Amino acid sequence: MFEDSIVPATLIIIGLSLNLVLILNLVKTQKKLITQQHDFQDEVKKSFQSSTQLFNAELKRVSEVSVTQIESLFSIFSTLKPQLPLPTTRGWAASPDLLKEIISLIHRQKPQLVVEASSGVSTLIIAYCLQRLGTGKLISLEHESKFAQATQSHLSLHGLDDVATVIYAPLVEVEINGAKWLWYDLTKVKIPEAIDLLIVDGPPGTTQKLARYPAVPMLHEKLSKDAMVMLDDGARADERRIVEQWMAEFKMSHSEYLPLEKGAYLIQM
Ligand SMILES: C[S@@+](CC[C@H](N)C(=O)[O-])C[C@H]1O[C@@H](n2cnc3c(N)ncnc32)[C@H](O)[C@@H]1O
């Protein structure tokens, strides 16, 4: 009788133990899941906070850039008073903050000859400056025929033909210290006097590695002894290297980085 009741009691104990183990496992799993859920929530919260911080920083940067560009445009228009609308700035063209720097530089330096590598809105701005000063000429080199024509016709419409000329100079292979480069074809370009200001904003960076390096080697002999060189897109690694090479190879006396929208370098011979 006693033995008869042992078997079911043992089975009940085993069953209860199994249930207990199952319940303990379930509790353990649930705890683990809750911890994982909290970790996940923390991760989501952290990543949301850091992307919000990045977004706010970028928003602040973009609004500061926009304000600077608008202020620069006001300065440009109030100084030069263009007679007609100007081509758009930024993107492929120079940004207003650089154009404003160029205007200040030309008024300080009063160059007799400005040479510019690549034409566009900058050509009109430089030409307006020289016209306003009543002295100095601009030669703008342009490798694309349609843009050379477009800029030349803008110059005519703005009454700036007397001050500035766009020369269509396709890119050709040139040799500098035994290495091959692409640069504006200067064979038909007559540079009548020493260049006081060289503005380098072409050819496009996609043309070749260190695309604008040839500017100084190709025109060095034509630069006046106090010439200044302005190089756009100074925030790019290529432009930084180009300036280092120019400084070393041509013993230029001083270079200054201008923290503009695209960055620029102003270099003194
Ligand atoms: C870096 S952009 C600079 C042009 C110029 N220095 C300026 O700031 O206006 C260089 C090249 O853009 C090209 N370009 C000129 N006008 C353009 C336009 N409306 N759309 C696209 N590219 C243009 C020209 O071939 C020019 O040599």
The ligand as a MOL file (V3000), in Angstrom:
LIG
                    3D

  0  0  0     0  0            999 V3000
M  V30 BEGIN CTAB
M  V30 COUNTS 27 29 0 0 0
M  V30 BEGIN ATOM
M  V30 1 C 35.6350 75.6690 -61.7730 0
M  V30 2 S 34.7400 76.3650 -63.1260 0 CHG=1
M  V30 3 C 35.1750 78.0050 -62.8190 0
M  V30 4 C 34.7770 79.0220 -63.8180 0
M  V30 5 C 35.0860 80.4580 -63.4160 0
M  V30 6 N 36.4030 80.6630 -62.8890 0
M  V30 7 C 34.0660 80.9930 -62.4410 0
M  V30 8 O 34.2990 81.0340 -61.2520 0
M  V30 9 O 33.0080 81.3790 -62.8840 0 CHG=-1
M  V30 10 C 35.7010 75.7390 -64.3890 0
M  V30 11 C 35.0250 75.4500 -65.7050 0
M  V30 12 O 33.6100 75.3780 -65.6360 0
M  V30 13 C 33.1220 75.5000 -66.9710 0
M  V30 14 N 31.9390 76.3490 -67.0470 0
M  V30 15 C 31.8250 77.6470 -67.3750 0
M  V30 16 N 30.5450 78.0370 -67.4090 0
M  V30 17 C 29.8190 76.9240 -67.0880 0
M  V30 18 C 28.4340 76.6580 -66.9340 0
M  V30 19 N 27.5400 77.6060 -67.1460 0
M  V30 20 N 28.0550 75.4070 -66.5930 0
M  V30 21 C 28.9550 74.4400 -66.3740 0
M  V30 22 N 30.2830 74.6350 -66.5050 0
M  V30 23 C 30.7130 75.8580 -66.8490 0
M  V30 24 C 34.2260 76.1130 -67.8030 0
M  V30 25 O 34.7480 75.1660 -68.7130 0
M  V30 26 C 35.2510 76.4860 -66.7600 0
M  V30 27 O 36.5380 76.4270 -67.2890 0
M  V30 END ATOM
M  V30 BEGIN BOND
M  V30 1 1 1 2
M  V30 2 1 2 3
M  V30 3 1 2 10
M  V30 4 1 3 4
M  V30 5 1 4 5
M  V30 6 1 5 6
M  V30 7 1 5 7
M  V30 8 2 7 8
M  V30 9 1 7 9
M  V30 10 1 10 11
M  V30 11 1 11 12
M  V30 12 1 11 26
M  V30 13 1 12 13
M  V30 14 1 13 14
M  V30 15 1 13 24
M  V30 16 1 14 15
M  V30 17 1 14 23
M  V30 18 2 15 16
M  V30 19 1 16 17
M  V30 20 1 17 18
M  V30 21 2 17 23
M  V30 22 1 18 19
M  V30 23 2 18 20
M  V30 24 1 20 21
M  V30 25 2 21 22
M  V30 26 1 22 23
M  V30 27 1 24 25
M  V30 28 1 24 26
M  V30 29 1 26 27
M  V30 END BOND
M  V30 END CTAB
M  END
